[in-house]
């Protein structure tokens, strides 16, 4: 696929997820080569702790595996507006989906995000 087609594919995924899960307040995905970057995901306050975030992440991971995309992200910091309670809890959450921290022997100097997940 050409770069533009890949971009459209990821933007289509972003829209599909927002349509499927109306409780998503903000979702921003971007594409660089064959890497999807999850820049932002915010769930509406009334839908938090209901599993919506888990479902969105599972759909995103399934899509990435199906199309052989790597996913990168940097967990947010404590921010009540975004619904994040702590970076440590977010790291634990993302590890459930196969993300690894970009440090130590897992360090990939080609990316600047703090976590990544290779397709399985």
N, C-alpha and C positions, 0 to 999 in steps of 0.2 A: 504494500500500500504506500501511497505517497504521503508526505507529511501532512498535507491539507486534509486528506481523507482520514488519517489517524486523528487529527484534531477534531474533525466533525464527528468521528466515532465516539470520542471521549465526551464531547459536548452533548451528544445524543444520550449517552449513558447518564450524564449529570441530570439532564431533563427527565429521563425515564425514572430515575431514583426519586426526584422531587415530586413527580406525578404519582408514583407508587406509594410514597410515604409523605402525605401532606403535613405531617408534624415536623418536617425538616424546615427550619427557619432559614438556614444558610448552608449551602454546599458549593464548594468551589474546587474543581478538579482541573489540572493542567497536564499537558503532555510534553515530554522532552525525549526524543528518540523513542525508545520502547519502554518508557517509564512514566507511570501515572503518578502525579504528585497530588496528594490530598492536602490542600492548603488550609481548608476550613470546613468544619462540619459543626453546626449548632442546631440542636433540637429545641423546639418550643418548650418553654418552662413547664407547661401543664402536662407534657408528654414525657418528661424526663423520668428515668427509672421505670419505664414500662417496656423496655426491650427494643425500642425503635432504633437506637444507635447500633445495637448488636445486629439487627436485621439488615440495616444499611451496610454495615461493614462486611457482613457475610455475602451479600449480593455483590459488593465491590470486589471482594477477594475471589469469588467464583468467576466473575467477569475477567479479572486479571489472569487467573489460571487458564481459563478457556482461550484467551487471546495471547497468552505467553508474555504478559506485561509485568514488569517489576513495579511495586508500589513504594513510594517514599513518603515520609511525613515527619513533622516535628511536633511532638505533643505540646499543648498549650500549658500555660502556667495557671495558677489559681486565679480564677476570674468569675465572680458570681453571675455576671451578665451572660457569660458563655456557658455557665453551668459546670465549669471545671472546678473540682475540689482540690486536686493536687496533681502535680506532674507524675508522681510515683504511681498513683492510681491509674492514670491514663496509660503509662508504660505497661502496667500489669494488664490492662484491658487489651491493648494492642498485641501483646505477646500471645494472647489467646488465639489470635488469628495468624500466628506464625511470623510476626515481625521480630526482628532482632535489632538490638541497639548498635549503632554505627560507631563502635569503639573497640579497642583491644584487638584481638585476632580477627574479629568480624569487620574491622574498619575497611571501608571502601572510600578511598580518597577521591573518587570520581563524583561523589555526591556530597552535598553539604547538609542534608537533613540528618536528624539524629536517629531515625529508625528506617528500616527498609524491609521489604519482603519480596523474595524471588518467587517466580511462579513454580508451582509444583506439578 
